[in-house]
Amino acid sequence: MAKGKDIRILVILECTCCVRKDVNKKLPGISRYITQKNRHKTPNRLELRKFCRYCKKSTIHGEIKK
């Protein structure tokens, strides 16, 4: 049987400290993680504390649109 909507969806988490403000600056990059979340239990945006290799510390990573 086919399900209507999947309960688990893939989300992309991006570092909130590494946001690029100026394109001309030579920044090494933005830390991103891919994870899953339950659509029914967490309907709002997900925020997790993850390690950012560009900041070299644990920072808050927030969910972004695909």
CHARMM internal coordinates of N, CA and C (Angstrom, degrees):
IC EDIT
DIST 1 N 1 CA 1.4434
DIST 1 CA 1 C 1.5270
ANGL 1 N 1 CA 1 C 109.50
DIST 1 C 2 N 1.2814
ANGL 1 CA 1 C 2 N 115.06
DIHE 1 N 1 CA 1 C 2 N 144.45
DIST 2 N 2 CA 1.4539
ANGL 1 C 2 N 2 CA 120.26
DIHE 1 CA 1 C 2 N 2 CA 179.65
DIST 2 CA 2 C 1.5299
ANGL 2 N 2 CA 2 C 110.09
DIHE 1 C 2 N 2 CA 2 C -90.99
DIST 2 C 3 N 1.3289
ANGL 2 CA 2 C 3 N 115.54
DIHE 2 N 2 CA 2 C 3 N 140.06
DIST 3 N 3 CA 1.4553
ANGL 2 C 3 N 3 CA 120.74
DIHE 2 CA 2 C 3 N 3 CA 177.20
DIST 3 CA 3 C 1.5217
ANGL 3 N 3 CA 3 C 109.18
DIHE 2 C 3 N 3 CA 3 C -86.55
DIST 3 C 4 N 1.3250
ANGL 3 CA 3 C 4 N 116.49
DIHE 3 N 3 CA 3 C 4 N 149.55
DIST 4 N 4 CA 1.4545
ANGL 3 C 4 N 4 CA 120.91
DIHE 3 CA 3 C 4 N 4 CA 178.69
DIST 4 CA 4 C 1.5214
ANGL 4 N 4 CA 4 C 111.22
DIHE 3 C 4 N 4 CA 4 C -70.73
DIST 4 C 5 N 1.3140
ANGL 4 CA 4 C 5 N 116.80
DIHE 4 N 4 CA 4 C 5 N -62.03
DIST 5 N 5 CA 1.4628
ANGL 4 C 5 N 5 CA 121.81
DIHE 4 CA 4 C 5 N 5 CA 177.68
DIST 5 CA 5 C 1.5186
ANGL 5 N 5 CA 5 C 108.12
DIHE 4 C 5 N 5 CA 5 C -128.77
DIST 5 C 6 N 1.3177
ANGL 5 CA 5 C 6 N 115.75
DIHE 5 N 5 CA 5 C 6 N 139.28
DIST 6 N 6 CA 1.4598
ANGL 5 C 6 N 6 CA 119.56
DIHE 5 CA 5 C 6 N 6 CA 176.99
DIST 6 CA 6 C 1.5146
ANGL 6 N 6 CA 6 C 109.55
DIHE 5 C 6 N 6 CA 6 C -71.90
DIST 6 C 7 N 1.3242
ANGL 6 CA 6 C 7 N 116.05
DIHE 6 N 6 CA 6 C 7 N 139.16
DIST 7 N 7 CA 1.4609
ANGL 6 C 7 N 7 CA 120.33
DIHE 6 CA 6 C 7 N 7 CA 179.44
DIST 7 CA 7 C 1.5294
ANGL 7 N 7 CA 7 C 109.92
DIHE 6 C 7 N 7 CA 7 C -76.19
DIST 7 C 8 N 1.3202
ANGL 7 CA 7 C 8 N 116.69
DIHE 7 N 7 CA 7 C 8 N -41.88
DIST 8 N 8 CA 1.4665
ANGL 7 C 8 N 8 CA 121.16
DIHE 7 CA 7 C 8 N 8 CA 179.89
DIST 8 CA 8 C 1.5236
ANGL 8 N 8 CA 8 C 109.56
DIHE 7 C 8 N 8 CA 8 C -92.85
DIST 8 C 9 N 1.3380
ANGL 8 CA 8 C 9 N 116.34
DIHE 8 N 8 CA 8 C 9 N 130.32
DIST 9 N 9 CA 1.4589
ANGL 8 C 9 N 9 CA 120.83
DIHE 8 CA 8 C 9 N 9 CA 178.71
DIST 9 CA 9 C 1.5251
ANGL 9 N 9 CA 9 C 109.31
DIHE 8 C 9 N 9 CA 9 C -126.56
DIST 9 C 10 N 1.3263
ANGL 9 CA 9 C 10 N 116.60
DIHE 9 N 9 CA 9 C 10 N 153.56
DIST 10 N 10 CA 1.4612
ANGL 9 C 10 N 10 CA 121.97
DIHE 9 CA 9 C 10 N 10 CA 176.26
DIST 10 CA 10 C 1.5202
ANGL 10 N 10 CA 10 C 109.71
DIHE 9 C 10 N 10 CA 10 C -82.93
DIST 10 C 11 N 1.3368
ANGL 10 CA 10 C 11 N 116.05
DIHE 10 N 10 CA 10 C 11 N 136.21
DIST 11 N 11 CA 1.4586
ANGL 10 C 11 N 11 CA 121.49
DIHE 10 CA 10 C 11 N 11 CA 177.09
DIST 11 CA 11 C 1.5289
ANGL 11 N 11 CA 11 C 108.72
DIHE 10 C 11 N 11 CA 11 C -130.06
DIST 11 C 12 N 1.3194
ANGL 11 CA 11 C 12 N 116.04
DIHE 11 N 11 CA 11 C 12 N 154.32
DIST 12 N 12 CA 1.4631
ANGL 11 C 12 N 12 CA 122.50
DIHE 11 CA 11 C 12 N 12 CA 178.23
DIST 12 CA 12 C 1.5187
ANGL 12 N 12 CA 12 C 108.14
DIHE 11 C 12 N 12 CA 12 C -110.53
DIST 12 C 13 N 1.3310
ANGL 12 CA 12 C 13 N 116.30
DIHE 12 N 12 CA 12 C 13 N 127.09
DIST 13 N 13 CA 1.4611
ANGL 12 C 13 N 13 CA 122.32
DIHE 12 CA 12 C 13 N 13 CA 177.76
DIST 13 CA 13 C 1.5251
ANGL 13 N 13 CA 13 C 108.70
DIHE 12 C 13 N 13 CA 13 C -103.97
DIST 13 C 14 N 1.3321
ANGL 13 CA 13 C 14 N 116.09
DIHE 13 N 13 CA 13 C 14 N 133.12
DIST 14 N 14 CA 1.4642
ANGL 13 C 14 N 14 CA 121.43
DIHE 13 CA 13 C 14 N 14 CA -178.36
DIST 14 CA 14 C 1.5208
ANGL 14 N 14 CA 14 C 109.80
DIHE 13 C 14 N 14 CA 14 C -124.92
DIST 14 C 15 N 1.3283
ANGL 14 CA 14 C 15 N 116.62
DIHE 14 N 14 CA 14 C 15 N 142.35
DIST 15 N 15 CA 1.4604
ANGL 14 C 15 N 15 CA 122.02
DIHE 14 CA 14 C 15 N 15 CA -179.91
DIST 15 CA 15 C 1.5287
ANGL 15 N 15 CA 15 C 110.20
DIHE 14 C 15 N 15 CA 15 C -63.41
DIST 15 C 16 N 1.3309
ANGL 15 CA 15 C 16 N 116.42
DIHE 15 N 15 CA 15 C 16 N 133.91
DIST 16 N 16 CA 1.4637
ANGL 15 C 16 N 16 CA 120.42
DIHE 15 CA 15 C 16 N 16 CA -179.27
DIST 16 CA 16 C 1.5280
ANGL 16 N 16 CA 16 C 111.70
DIHE 15 C 16 N 16 CA 16 C -84.53
DIST 16 C 17 N 1.3220
ANGL 16 CA 16 C 17 N 118.33
DIHE 16 N 16 CA 16 C 17 N -16.38
DIST 17 N 17 CA 1.4711
ANGL 16 C 17 N 17 CA 121.16
DIHE 16 CA 16 C 17 N 17 CA 179.99
DIST 17 CA 17 C 1.5299
ANGL 17 N 17 CA 17 C 112.65
DIHE 16 C 17 N 17 CA 17 C -87.79
DIST 17 C 18 N 1.3164
ANGL 17 CA 17 C 18 N 118.23
DIHE 17 N 17 CA 17 C 18 N -25.27
DIST 18 N 18 CA 1.4673
ANGL 17 C 18 N 18 CA 122.99
DIHE 17 CA 17 C 18 N 18 CA -174.93
DIST 18 CA 18 C 1.5207
ANGL 18 N 18 CA 18 C 113.11
DIHE 17 C 18 N 18 CA 18 C -92.68
DIST 18 C 19 N 1.2969
ANGL 18 CA 18 C 19 N 119.44
DIHE 18 N 18 CA 18 C 19 N 17.67
DIST 19 N 19 CA 1.4581
ANGL 18 C 19 N 19 CA 121.34
DIHE 18 CA 18 C 19 N 19 CA -176.46
DIST 19 CA 19 C 1.5241
ANGL 19 N 19 CA 19 C 109.15
DIHE 18 C 19 N 19 CA 19 C -63.48
DIST 19 C 20 N 1.3086
ANGL 19 CA 19 C 20 N 116.54
DIHE 19 N 19 CA 19 C 20 N 129.31
DIST 20 N 20 CA 1.4646
ANGL 19 C 20 N 20 CA 121.55
DIHE 19 CA 19 C 20 N 20 CA -178.64
DIST 20 CA 20 C 1.5198
ANGL 20 N 20 CA 20 C 109.37
DIHE 19 C 20 N 20 CA 20 C -76.27
DIST 20 C 21 N 1.3169
ANGL 20 CA 20 C 21 N 116.19
DIHE 20 N 20 CA 20 C 21 N 121.37
DIST 21 N 21 CA 1.4592
ANGL 20 C 21 N 21 CA 121.15
DIHE 20 CA 20 C 21 N 21 CA 179.56
DIST 21 CA 21 C 1.5212
ANGL 21 N 21 CA 21 C 111.10
DIHE 20 C 21 N 21 CA 21 C -98.87
DIST 21 C 22 N 1.3174
ANGL 21 CA 21 C 22 N 116.51
DIHE 21 N 21 CA 21 C 22 N -34.61
DIST 22 N 22 CA 1.4585
ANGL 21 C 22 N 22 CA 121.04
DIHE 21 CA 21 C 22 N 22 CA -179.78
DIST 22 CA 22 C 1.5259
ANGL 22 N 22 CA 22 C 108.23
DIHE 21 C 22 N 22 CA 22 C -126.43
DIST 22 C 23 N 1.3158
ANGL 22 CA 22 C 23 N 117.38
DIHE 22 N 22 CA 22 C 23 N 125.04
DIST 23 N 23 CA 1.4573
ANGL 22 C 23 N 23 CA 121.88
DIHE 22 CA 22 C 23 N 23 CA -176.72
DIST 23 CA 23 C 1.5214
ANGL 23 N 23 CA 23 C 111.57
DIHE 22 C 23 N 23 CA 23 C -70.97
DIST 23 C 24 N 1.3322
ANGL 23 CA 23 C 24 N 118.08
DIHE 23 N 23 CA 23 C 24 N -28.51
DIST 24 N 24 CA 1.4591
ANGL 23 C 24 N 24 CA 121.38
DIHE 23 CA 23 C 24 N 24 CA -176.06
DIST 24 CA 24 C 1.5223
ANGL 24 N 24 CA 24 C 113.31
DIHE 23 C 24 N 24 CA 24 C -73.75
DIST 24 C 25 N 1.3433
ANGL 24 CA 24 C 25 N 117.67
DIHE 24 N 24 CA 24 C 25 N -21.03
DIST 25 N 25 CA 1.4682
ANGL 24 C 25 N 25 CA 119.93
DIHE 24 CA 24 C 25 N 25 CA 178.67
DIST 25 CA 25 C 1.5198
ANGL 25 N 25 CA 25 C 109.84
DIHE 24 C 25 N 25 CA 25 C -69.20
DIST 25 C 26 N 1.3103
ANGL 25 CA 25 C 26 N 116.15
DIHE 25 N 25 CA 25 C 26 N 148.73
DIST 26 N 26 CA 1.4542
ANGL 25 C 26 N 26 CA 120.23
DIHE 25 CA 25 C 26 N 26 CA 178.17
DIST 26 CA 26 C 1.5232
ANGL 26 N 26 CA 26 C 109.14
DIHE 25 C 26 N 26 CA 26 C -92.62
DIST 26 C 27 N 1.3169
ANGL 26 CA 26 C 27 N 115.90
DIHE 26 N 26 CA 26 C 27 N 87.58
DIST 27 N 27 CA 1.4538
ANGL 26 C 27 N 27 CA 121.64
DIHE 26 CA 26 C 27 N 27 CA 176.44
DIST 27 CA 27 C 1.5248
ANGL 27 N 27 CA 27 C 109.20
DIHE 26 C 27 N 27 CA 27 C -95.24
DIST 27 C 28 N 1.3260
ANGL 27 CA 27 C 28 N 117.66
DIHE 27 N 27 CA 27 C 28 N 145.38
DIST 28 N 28 CA 1.4577
ANGL 27 C 28 N 28 CA 119.23
DIHE 27 CA 27 C 28 N 28 CA -177.97
DIST 28 CA 28 C 1.5298
ANGL 28 N 28 CA 28 C 113.51
DIHE 27 C 28 N 28 CA 28 C -67.08
DIST 28 C 29 N 1.3285
ANGL 28 CA 28 C 29 N 118.19
DIHE 28 N 28 CA 28 C 29 N -30.14
DIST 29 N 29 CA 1.4563
ANGL 28 C 29 N 29 CA 119.78
DIHE 28 CA 28 C 29 N 29 CA -179.82
DIST 29 CA 29 C 1.5081
ANGL 29 N 29 CA 29 C 112.17
DIHE 28 C 29 N 29 CA 29 C 153.22
DIST 29 C 30 N 1.3193
ANGL 29 CA 29 C 30 N 115.40
DIHE 29 N 29 CA 29 C 30 N -173.16
DIST 30 N 30 CA 1.4512
ANGL 29 C 30 N 30 CA 122.44
DIHE 29 CA 29 C 30 N 30 CA 178.90
DIST 30 CA 30 C 1.5181
ANGL 30 N 30 CA 30 C 107.79
DIHE 29 C 30 N 30 CA 30 C -122.99
DIST 30 C 31 N 1.3183
ANGL 30 CA 30 C 31 N 116.18
DIHE 30 N 30 CA 30 C 31 N 133.06
DIST 31 N 31 CA 1.4514
ANGL 30 C 31 N 31 CA 121.66
DIHE 30 CA 30 C 31 N 31 CA 179.96
DIST 31 CA 31 C 1.5259
ANGL 31 N 31 CA 31 C 109.79
DIHE 30 C 31 N 31 CA 31 C -75.97
DIST 31 C 32 N 1.3269
ANGL 31 CA 31 C 32 N 116.78
DIHE 31 N 31 CA 31 C 32 N 128.84
DIST 32 N 32 CA 1.4715
ANGL 31 C 32 N 32 CA 121.78
DIHE 31 CA 31 C 32 N 32 CA 178.53
DIST 32 CA 32 C 1.5160
ANGL 32 N 32 CA 32 C 110.04
DIHE 31 C 32 N 32 CA 32 C -135.10
DIST 32 C 33 N 1.3237
ANGL 32 CA 32 C 33 N 115.55
DIHE 32 N 32 CA 32 C 33 N 142.75
DIST 33 N 33 CA 1.4543
ANGL 32 C 33 N 33 CA 123.57
DIHE 32 CA 32 C 33 N 33 CA 175.93
DIST 33 CA 33 C 1.5240
ANGL 33 N 33 CA 33 C 108.34
DIHE 32 C 33 N 33 CA 33 C -126.32
DIST 33 C 34 N 1.3332
ANGL 33 CA 33 C 34 N 117.09
DIHE 33 N 33 CA 33 C 34 N 150.02
DIST 34 N 34 CA 1.4564
ANGL 33 C 34 N 34 CA 122.69
DIHE 33 CA 33 C 34 N 34 CA 173.99
DIST 34 CA 34 C 1.5197
ANGL 34 N 34 CA 34 C 107.48
DIHE 33 C 34 N 34 CA 34 C -114.59
DIST 34 C 35 N 1.3301
ANGL 34 CA 34 C 35 N 116.41
DIHE 34 N 34 CA 34 C 35 N 130.30
DIST 35 N 35 CA 1.4495
ANGL 34 C 35 N 35 CA 121.73
DIHE 34 CA 34 C 35 N 35 CA -179.78
DIST 35 CA 35 C 1.5232
ANGL 35 N 35 CA 35 C 109.39
DIHE 34 C 35 N 35 CA 35 C -145.96
DIST 35 C 36 N 1.3220
ANGL 35 CA 35 C 36 N 116.22
DIHE 35 N 35 CA 35 C 36 N -179.83
DIST 36 N 36 CA 1.4606
ANGL 35 C 36 N 36 CA 121.87
DIHE 35 CA 35 C 36 N 36 CA 178.54
DIST 36 CA 36 C 1.5127
ANGL 36 N 36 CA 36 C 109.76
DIHE 35 C 36 N 36 CA 36 C -117.16
DIST 36 C 37 N 1.3364
ANGL 36 CA 36 C 37 N 115.38
DIHE 36 N 36 CA 36 C 37 N 152.96
DIST 37 N 37 CA 1.4551
ANGL 36 C 37 N 37 CA 119.41
DIHE 36 CA 36 C 37 N 37 CA 173.62
DIST 37 CA 37 C 1.5142
ANGL 37 N 37 CA 37 C 109.06
DIHE 36 C 37 N 37 CA 37 C -140.45
DIST 37 C 38 N 1.3263
ANGL 37 CA 37 C 38 N 115.04
DIHE 37 N 37 CA 37 C 38 N 155.94
DIST 38 N 38 CA 1.4507
ANGL 37 C 38 N 38 CA 121.92
DIHE 37 CA 37 C 38 N 38 CA 177.38
DIST 38 CA 38 C 1.5245
ANGL 38 N 38 CA 38 C 108.41
DIHE 37 C 38 N 38 CA 38 C -85.51
DIST 38 C 39 N 1.3132
ANGL 38 CA 38 C 39 N 117.13
DIHE 38 N 38 CA 38 C 39 N 122.24
DIST 39 N 39 CA 1.4624
ANGL 38 C 39 N 39 CA 122.30
DIHE 38 CA 38 C 39 N 39 CA -175.56
DIST 39 CA 39 C 1.5197
ANGL 39 N 39 CA 39 C 112.01
DIHE 38 C 39 N 39 CA 39 C -65.77
DIST 39 C 40 N 1.3385
ANGL 39 CA 39 C 40 N 117.36
DIHE 39 N 39 CA 39 C 40 N -34.41
DIST 40 N 40 CA 1.4656
ANGL 39 C 40 N 40 CA 121.10
DIHE 39 CA 39 C 40 N 40 CA -176.56
DIST 40 CA 40 C 1.5284
ANGL 40 N 40 CA 40 C 112.75
DIHE 39 C 40 N 40 CA 40 C -79.98
DIST 40 C 41 N 1.3228
ANGL 40 CA 40 C 41 N 117.68
DIHE 40 N 40 CA 40 C 41 N -37.46
DIST 41 N 41 CA 1.4722
ANGL 40 C 41 N 41 CA 120.65
DIHE 40 CA 40 C 41 N 41 CA -177.30
DIST 41 CA 41 C 1.5237
ANGL 41 N 41 CA 41 C 113.06
DIHE 40 C 41 N 41 CA 41 C -81.87
DIST 41 C 42 N 1.3234
ANGL 41 CA 41 C 42 N 117.79
DIHE 41 N 41 CA 41 C 42 N -32.94
DIST 42 N 42 CA 1.4670
ANGL 41 C 42 N 42 CA 121.37
DIHE 41 CA 41 C 42 N 42 CA 179.67
DIST 42 CA 42 C 1.5220
ANGL 42 N 42 CA 42 C 109.64
DIHE 41 C 42 N 42 CA 42 C -127.37
DIST 42 C 43 N 1.3347
ANGL 42 CA 42 C 43 N 117.69
DIHE 42 N 42 CA 42 C 43 N 81.56
DIST 43 N 43 CA 1.4747
ANGL 42 C 43 N 43 CA 119.49
DIHE 42 CA 42 C 43 N 43 CA -178.73
DIST 43 CA 43 C 1.5340
ANGL 43 N 43 CA 43 C 113.55
DIHE 42 C 43 N 43 CA 43 C -73.93
DIST 43 C 44 N 1.3401
ANGL 43 CA 43 C 44 N 117.68
DIHE 43 N 43 CA 43 C 44 N -25.63
DIST 44 N 44 CA 1.4641
ANGL 43 C 44 N 44 CA 119.62
DIHE 43 CA 43 C 44 N 44 CA -179.42
DIST 44 CA 44 C 1.5279
ANGL 44 N 44 CA 44 C 110.34
DIHE 43 C 44 N 44 CA 44 C -87.72
DIST 44 C 45 N 1.3264
ANGL 44 CA 44 C 45 N 116.72
DIHE 44 N 44 CA 44 C 45 N 178.29
DIST 45 N 45 CA 1.4631
ANGL 44 C 45 N 45 CA 121.33
DIHE 44 CA 44 C 45 N 45 CA -175.26
DIST 45 CA 45 C 1.5296
ANGL 45 N 45 CA 45 C 111.71
DIHE 44 C 45 N 45 CA 45 C -67.90
DIST 45 C 46 N 1.3152
ANGL 45 CA 45 C 46 N 115.22
DIHE 45 N 45 CA 45 C 46 N 144.44
DIST 46 N 46 CA 1.4505
ANGL 45 C 46 N 46 CA 123.18
DIHE 45 CA 45 C 46 N 46 CA -176.24
DIST 46 CA 46 C 1.5217
ANGL 46 N 46 CA 46 C 110.05
DIHE 45 C 46 N 46 CA 46 C -93.03
DIST 46 C 47 N 1.3440
ANGL 46 CA 46 C 47 N 116.93
DIHE 46 N 46 CA 46 C 47 N 138.06
DIST 47 N 47 CA 1.4662
ANGL 46 C 47 N 47 CA 122.76
DIHE 46 CA 46 C 47 N 47 CA 173.91
DIST 47 CA 47 C 1.5138
ANGL 47 N 47 CA 47 C 108.53
DIHE 46 C 47 N 47 CA 47 C -132.69
DIST 47 C 48 N 1.3150
ANGL 47 CA 47 C 48 N 116.60
DIHE 47 N 47 CA 47 C 48 N 124.73
DIST 48 N 48 CA 1.4617
ANGL 47 C 48 N 48 CA 122.02
DIHE 47 CA 47 C 48 N 48 CA 179.56
DIST 48 CA 48 C 1.5180
ANGL 48 N 48 CA 48 C 109.70
DIHE 47 C 48 N 48 CA 48 C -129.15
DIST 48 C 49 N 1.3241
ANGL 48 CA 48 C 49 N 115.37
DIHE 48 N 48 CA 48 C 49 N 154.07
DIST 49 N 49 CA 1.4495
ANGL 48 C 49 N 49 CA 121.61
DIHE 48 CA 48 C 49 N 49 CA 176.99
DIST 49 CA 49 C 1.5271
ANGL 49 N 49 CA 49 C 108.17
DIHE 48 C 49 N 49 CA 49 C -92.87
DIST 49 C 50 N 1.3369
ANGL 49 CA 49 C 50 N 116.31
DIHE 49 N 49 CA 49 C 50 N 113.97
DIST 50 N 50 CA 1.4564
ANGL 49 C 50 N 50 CA 122.66
DIHE 49 CA 49 C 50 N 50 CA -177.26
DIST 50 CA 50 C 1.5231
ANGL 50 N 50 CA 50 C 109.84
DIHE 49 C 50 N 50 CA 50 C -129.50
DIST 50 C 51 N 1.3404
ANGL 50 CA 50 C 51 N 116.08
DIHE 50 N 50 CA 50 C 51 N 165.20
DIST 51 N 51 CA 1.4560
ANGL 50 C 51 N 51 CA 120.91
DIHE 50 CA 50 C 51 N 51 CA 179.05
DIST 51 CA 51 C 1.5259
ANGL 51 N 51 CA 51 C 109.94
DIHE 50 C 51 N 51 CA 51 C -84.30
DIST 51 C 52 N 1.3223
ANGL 51 CA 51 C 52 N 116.33
DIHE 51 N 51 CA 51 C 52 N 129.06
DIST 52 N 52 CA 1.4639
ANGL 51 C 52 N 52 CA 122.52
DIHE 51 CA 51 C 52 N 52 CA 176.69
DIST 52 CA 52 C 1.5230
ANGL 52 N 52 CA 52 C 107.96
DIHE 51 C 52 N 52 CA 52 C -104.14
DIST 52 C 53 N 1.3199
ANGL 52 CA 52 C 53 N 116.55
DIHE 52 N 52 CA 52 C 53 N 119.88
DIST 53 N 53 CA 1.4645
ANGL 52 C 53 N 53 CA 119.22
DIHE 52 CA 52 C 53 N 53 CA -177.04
DIST 53 CA 53 C 1.5172
ANGL 53 N 53 CA 53 C 112.29
DIHE 52 C 53 N 53 CA 53 C -76.32
DIST 53 C 54 N 1.3330
ANGL 53 CA 53 C 54 N 118.44
DIHE 53 N 53 CA 53 C 54 N -15.98
DIST 54 N 54 CA 1.4588
ANGL 53 C 54 N 54 CA 121.07
DIHE 53 CA 53 C 54 N 54 CA 177.95
DIST 54 CA 54 C 1.5267
ANGL 54 N 54 CA 54 C 111.01
DIHE 53 C 54 N 54 CA 54 C -84.93
DIST 54 C 55 N 1.3363
ANGL 54 CA 54 C 55 N 117.50
DIHE 54 N 54 CA 54 C 55 N -37.67
DIST 55 N 55 CA 1.4724
ANGL 54 C 55 N 55 CA 121.45
DIHE 54 CA 54 C 55 N 55 CA 175.56
DIST 55 CA 55 C 1.5255
ANGL 55 N 55 CA 55 C 110.92
DIHE 54 C 55 N 55 CA 55 C -81.94
DIST 55 C 56 N 1.3286
ANGL 55 CA 55 C 56 N 116.01
DIHE 55 N 55 CA 55 C 56 N -21.03
DIST 56 N 56 CA 1.4654
ANGL 55 C 56 N 56 CA 124.28
DIHE 55 CA 55 C 56 N 56 CA -176.83
DIST 56 CA 56 C 1.5300
ANGL 56 N 56 CA 56 C 112.51
DIHE 55 C 56 N 56 CA 56 C 61.84
DIST 56 C 57 N 1.3466
ANGL 56 CA 56 C 57 N 115.98
DIHE 56 N 56 CA 56 C 57 N 39.04
DIST 57 N 57 CA 1.4648
ANGL 56 C 57 N 57 CA 121.81
DIHE 56 CA 56 C 57 N 57 CA 175.42
DIST 57 CA 57 C 1.5252
ANGL 57 N 57 CA 57 C 108.96
DIHE 56 C 57 N 57 CA 57 C -160.38
DIST 57 C 58 N 1.3102
ANGL 57 CA 57 C 58 N 115.84
DIHE 57 N 57 CA 57 C 58 N 168.51
DIST 58 N 58 CA 1.4588
ANGL 57 C 58 N 58 CA 121.10
DIHE 57 CA 57 C 58 N 58 CA 177.93
DIST 58 CA 58 C 1.5215
ANGL 58 N 58 CA 58 C 109.53
DIHE 57 C 58 N 58 CA 58 C -81.31
DIST 58 C 59 N 1.3253
ANGL 58 CA 58 C 59 N 115.93
DIHE 58 N 58 CA 58 C 59 N 123.82
DIST 59 N 59 CA 1.4576
ANGL 58 C 59 N 59 CA 121.60
DIHE 58 CA 58 C 59 N 59 CA -178.71
DIST 59 CA 59 C 1.5267
ANGL 59 N 59 CA 59 C 109.58
DIHE 58 C 59 N 59 CA 59 C -130.32
DIST 59 C 60 N 1.3146
ANGL 59 CA 59 C 60 N 116.28
DIHE 59 N 59 CA 59 C 60 N 171.34
DIST 60 N 60 CA 1.4593
ANGL 59 C 60 N 60 CA 121.04
DIHE 59 CA 59 C 60 N 60 CA 178.59
DIST 60 CA 60 C 1.5304
ANGL 60 N 60 CA 60 C 108.45
DIHE 59 C 60 N 60 CA 60 C -82.70
DIST 60 C 61 N 1.3214
ANGL 60 CA 60 C 61 N 115.50
DIHE 60 N 60 CA 60 C 61 N 128.78
DIST 61 N 61 CA 1.4525
ANGL 60 C 61 N 61 CA 122.82
DIHE 60 CA 60 C 61 N 61 CA 176.39
DIST 61 CA 61 C 1.5233
ANGL 61 N 61 CA 61 C 107.61
DIHE 60 C 61 N 61 CA 61 C -110.23
DIST 61 C 62 N 1.3232
ANGL 61 CA 61 C 62 N 116.59
DIHE 61 N 61 CA 61 C 62 N 125.94
DIST 62 N 62 CA 1.4513
ANGL 61 C 62 N 62 CA 121.79
DIHE 61 CA 61 C 62 N 62 CA -178.40
DIST 62 CA 62 C 1.5236
ANGL 62 N 62 CA 62 C 112.17
DIHE 61 C 62 N 62 CA 62 C -107.95
DIST 62 C 63 N 1.3230
ANGL 62 CA 62 C 63 N 115.18
DIHE 62 N 62 CA 62 C 63 N 155.86
DIST 63 N 63 CA 1.4601
ANGL 62 C 63 N 63 CA 121.44
DIHE 62 CA 62 C 63 N 63 CA -179.41
DIST 63 CA 63 C 1.5313
ANGL 63 N 63 CA 63 C 110.22
DIHE 62 C 63 N 63 CA 63 C -73.24
DIST 63 C 64 N 1.3376
ANGL 63 CA 63 C 64 N 115.91
DIHE 63 N 63 CA 63 C 64 N 137.93
DIST 64 N 64 CA 1.4602
ANGL 63 C 64 N 64 CA 121.42
DIHE 63 CA 63 C 64 N 64 CA 176.85
DIST 64 CA 64 C 1.5187
ANGL 64 N 64 CA 64 C 109.38
DIHE 63 C 64 N 64 CA 64 C -120.03
DIST 64 C 65 N 1.3354
ANGL 64 CA 64 C 65 N 116.16
DIHE 64 N 64 CA 64 C 65 N 167.09
DIST 65 N 65 CA 1.4453
ANGL 64 C 65 N 65 CA 120.24
DIHE 64 CA 64 C 65 N 65 CA 176.87
DIST 65 CA 65 C 1.5104
ANGL 65 N 65 CA 65 C 110.43
DIHE 64 C 65 N 65 CA 65 C -75.92
DIST 65 C 66 N 1.3185
ANGL 65 CA 65 C 66 N 117.20
DIHE 65 N 65 CA 65 C 66 N 152.82
DIST 66 N 66 CA 1.4648
ANGL 65 C 66 N 66 CA 121.66
DIHE 65 CA 65 C 66 N 66 CA 178.39
DIST 66 CA 66 C 1.4809
ANGL 66 N 66 CA 66 C 111.16
DIHE 65 C 66 N 66 CA 66 C -78.51
END
COOR INIT
IC SEED 1 N 1 CA 1 C
IC BUILD
